[in-house]
Amino acid sequence: MAPGIVGYGVYIPRYRIKREEIAKTWGGRGKGENAVLNQNEDVVTMAIEASFNALEHAGLNDAKEVDAIYLSTDSSPNIEHSSIGIIAQTLGARDDIDVMDFTTSPRAGVAALKACVDAVESGRIKYGLVIGSDYRPASPGSNMEMFFGGGAAAFIVGGKDTVADLECAHVYSSNFRDNWRGQGDTYVKDYEPRFTRQYGYSDHIFNSTQGLLSKTGLTVDQFQHVVFQQPDARLPAGIAKRLKVTPDQMKLGSIFQDIGDTGAGCLFIGLSSIFDRAVPGDKVLAVSYGSGTSDALYFSIREPIEEARDRSKTYDSYVASKAYIDYPRYLRGKGALTKDEKPAELGVSPLSPLMWRAGSELYRLIGAKCLNCGYVNFPPSQRKICIRCGNTQFEEVMLERRGKVHTFCVNYYMPPGFESPLPIIIADLDDGVRHRALGTEIPPEDVKIDMSVELVLRKLASEDNVNLYGNVFRPIRIQ
């Protein structure tokens, strides 16, 4: 059996902006909507949520079973310094795993997937986690601003109990420049969109697909599902017509009108949408494009996909869980509209030794349960003596991530760099632990006693371009 996908998970941000809302400011017309990040979200927080969903779907109860994490993104918060460390620590992965970053192209996710499949096939690893997470920066008023959205998807790759096997891959590449972003550039640039569409996207996808069909001896009509890289709505429709792919074959994987162009996450999210409803025996054609390279992939759907359906949070459920924002709120979220104020200095720098030592317990929510009275002290590194009985003997426990609001307050006057107004919530978690954290995605008027909430990792603040992350409460989006 070929290596393949054992489990998958998606994450789509809650907030949306309608393209017609952008068009009101800059002119033109817009159809559909983009998923956009809250100001405390980034590719790291999206990657973590998608990864938790993938582990759950794969039936892996512990991230320590994963031997490798490969992250693909075209919008990393750092030029130098990997974001995988905080992802691995939050998930609870081992410290001897293989880690690798893939970037510089929207097809980076496929490059990461192929590398992970090779590692499994060689026997070097048993399970690998491959993540595509992106929210590429577009200049206000540009065509790309009308199209760019945010989202993430993650795959657990393994050699048995797969839901979809990677049967064959074919790549076509050339020295073609389409979109680019240099080291000194804030936003993605393009040269001539019409030239890029014809000689970049269309020709490369056509040639990689033809190469795959030649390798496998299959014809396009033998695939039940087809998904292409989706930088807009027109390009996939055009190449589909050229390859004689029908609208029915494209239906399940078409995500652009829902969430926009999600870069390195696009093909993974489209595939996840297909996997949600594909049946054993189906054949899936997935074709990437970016930076003058196109990969055509052939997946076959396997029997275990039926058994795993009740374990997944579906693409459709995330698309339906949304709230619309206006253009000024959108600009604030992406950092293009800010007050002319110096951000507040943090009491503890994200680079401090304290944050390095306490990172694991803060991100993973590790508590110290008193062996005398049973009270759970948090965080353990700062609770050497039980605050309830004074005992010094503890056992490590993991806090539950869901609970109900016990009490709260709302701070309307936060210093620059923090979301405002900002709920501060004390909740009773499902394991009985009472926990305090900031709130997010909750309008102040909607916070209620006994409201169901869940803890998710978010970017709290930034200092010297280094982000500080922590767990915050939000309303439960998807059961």
HUPEFEN-V465125 format. One record per run of one state. SS is the DSSP state (A for helix, B for strand, O for the rest). FROM is the first residue (numbers start at 1). LEN is the number of residues. If there is no record, write none. Layout:
BEGIN
<<SS FROM LEN> <SS FROM LEN>>
END
This chain:
BEGIN
<<O 1 3> <B 4 8> <O 12 3> <B 15 4> <A 19 8> <O 27 6> <B 33 4> <O 37 6> <A 43 16> <O 59 4> <A 63 3> <O 66 2> <B 68 5> <O 73 11> <A 84 8> <O 92 6> <B 98 5> <O 103 5> <A 108 15> <O 123 5> <B 128 7> <O 135 8> <A 143 5> <B 148 1> <O 149 2> <B 151 8> <O 159 5> <B 164 10> <O 174 6> <B 180 1> <O 181 8> <B 189 1> <O 190 3> <A 193 24> <O 217 3> <A 220 3> <O 223 2> <B 225 4> <O 229 4> <A 233 11> <O 244 3> <A 247 4> <O 251 5> <A 256 4> <O 260 1> <B 261 1> <O 262 1> <A 263 15> <O 278 5> <B 283 5> <O 288 2> <B 290 1> <O 291 2> <B 293 9> <O 302 2> <A 304 4> <O 308 1> <A 309 3> <O 312 3> <A 315 6> <O 321 2> <B 323 2> <O 325 2> <A 327 7> <O 334 19> <A 353 12> <O 365 1> <B 366 5> <O 371 5> <B 376 2> <O 378 2> <A 380 3> <O 383 11> <B 394 5> <O 399 3> <B 402 10> <O 412 10> <B 422 8> <O 430 4> <B 434 6> <O 440 4> <A 444 3> <O 447 5> <B 452 12> <O 464 2> <B 466 10> <O 476 4>>
END
